C-alpha cells in the first residue's frame, strides 16, 4: 500500500503479514469479500476460499458485535442508502476467523455500499476480483488502497461510474473492506472515513 495513484496494474494477495504484496500486472486481494459483491450488478465473480460454518443475521450493530466477538465499526453516513437485509456474521473455525458484513443499497440494487470486517483474516471471507489500483488514502489511522474492477479483460474504463470499487485496509490483524457499485471514489472514501466504533 505504499504506491500512490498509478496507471500500472498490479497483482497481490492481502495476507496477515502484508496488506498488499505486488508482483506484476494485476492486483487481487484476499482480504475479504465473498458477499460484498452480491449486490453489485457486474458479472465479475468473487470466489470464497472457505465455506462459512454458518451465517446469522442481526438487526443491530451491538448484537452483531456481541456475536462476532471483536470490536466493529458501523457507518455514520450511508449516503441515503438503506440497509439491505440484516448485518451478517459468519465464522471460519478452522481459520480462527470471523467476518461481518453489512450492505446498503437502493431498491434497484444500484448504487450500493458495503462494509466487511474480518477478524484475523487468512482467507476466511474470500477473494476480490482482478482489480486495478486507483489510489491510496488514509482511513482510521491506516493506509487504505482503492481498487477498481475496470480496464482488465472486458471491463469498462476505470473512469466509469458504474464499476465495482473496493477500499481495503488493515488495522492490527483485522481487515476492512468497503465495497461499492455505481458510486464515485469520493463517496467510497467518505463512507469509510465516517465509520465509527460500535458502542
N, C-alpha and C positions, 0 to 999 in steps of 0.2 A: 504494500500500500504506500510505497514511497514515491511512486510516479505521480507526476502531475498530469493534467489533461494531455492526451496524446492521440495521434491518429493510428498508431500501431495497435494491432490486436494481439492479445497475449493469451497464454494458456497457463492455468494454475489450479491448484486444489487448496481449499481452505482446510487447514489442519489445526490440531491442538497447539502446535508449536509456532506456526507461521500463518498469519491471516491470509496471505496470498503468496503462493510460490509460482514463479513465472518461468517458462521455458521459451517457446516460440509460437507466435502467431494466433493462438486462440485462448480465451480465458474461460475456464469452467470452475465453479465453486461447489464445495460440498458442505457448505455451512448450513444449509437449512433448506428446505423448501420442497417438499413433495406437494404440499397442498396450497402453497401461496399462489400458484398459477392457476388453480382450478377456476377462479372467477374470471380469468382473462380469456379473451376470445382467440388469440393466435393459436396456430397449430403446434407451436414448439412445445415439446413434452418435457416434463420434469420427472425423472425416474427415481424412485425411492431405493435407497441402498438396503434398508431393513424394513420388514413389515412390523408395524407397531403392535405391541402386545394388546392394546385396547385404547380406544379413544372415547373420551367422555366430554360432554358439553356443559358449560356453566354460564349462568345468566349474568354474573357479576365478576369483576376483576378480583375482589378479595377472595371469592370462592375458588376461582381458578388458581390464585396464588397458593392457597392452602393445599389444593390438590397437587399442584406442581412441586411444592416443597422448596422453592427458591424464589428470591425477590424478583418481581416482574415490573415492567414499565407499561403504562397504559397511555393511549392517546389523549392529549388535552384539546386537540383540534382535528376533526376528521374531514374538514373542508366540505361540510354539508352532506357527507355520505353517511347513511345509517349502517349500523352493524348488520351483517348478513348471518343469520342463524345465531349460534352461541360461540363462546370462547372455547376452543378445543384444546384439550390437554391429552397428550399421549406419551407413553414411555417405551424405552428400549432397554429392558432389564439386562440383557446381555452386554450392553454398552454402558450401563450405569448412567443413562441419559434420559432426559425428558424434554419434549418440545411443547410449546404453547403457541396457538395461532388464533388471530382474530382478523376477519376480513370485513371491509366496509365498501359497499358498492351501491350504485343506483339500481332502480327497478329493472333496468335493461342490461345490467351486468357490466356496463362500461359508462364512465370510467370506474376504476376501483383502486383501493389502497389496502394493504395488509401489513401486519406486523407478526413475525415469527421470532420466538425467543427460545434458545436451546441451551440446556444445562450441559456443560462439559461435552460438547458435540464431537463425536468421532464417526459421523456418518448416519446418525440416527434419523435425521429428517430428510435426507435425500440430496439430490444434485440440482444445481442451477443448469439451465440450458446453455449451450455455447453462446457467449456474450462478448461484447466489445466494451473495453474500459472507456468510460465517458468523463471521469473526473475523480478527484479526491476532495473530501470535505471533512470538517470537524463536527463530530456529533457526540454529545455526552462525554466530553473529555477524551475522545478517541478519534483516530483517523478512520474514515469510512470511505469505501470505494463504491462509486456509482457505475453500474453495468447496464448495458442495453442489449436486448435481443434484436439486433439490427445488422444490416450490411452483409453478414455471413450467409452463405447458401442463397436462398431466395427471399430472405427477409428484407423489409424496406430500409431505406436510408436511416441513419441514426438521428437525423433532423426531424423525422416524422413524429407527430404527437402520439399516434396510435401504435405504439410499441410497448413491450414489456420493459420495465426498468426495475433494477434491484439495487438497493443501497445496503451494503454489507459491512459490518464492523464487529470487533470483539472487545470484550472487557473482562480481563482475567481470562478464565477458560470458558466464559459464556459467550454465545454468538447471537447476533441480532441481524435480522434481515427485514427491511421494508420492501414490499413489492408494490408494483403499480402497473396499471394499464391505462393508456389514453390520458395520462397526467404529465404535465411538464416537469422537468428536473427540479425547478424551484419548489413545486408542491411536494415532491417526494422528500427533498431535503428538509423542507419546513415541517412536514409531518413528523419526521424523525427527531428533529431538534425540539419539538414540543412534547415529546413523550415525557411522562413524569412517573415517579415511583408510586406504586400501589400502596395505599395506606394500610 
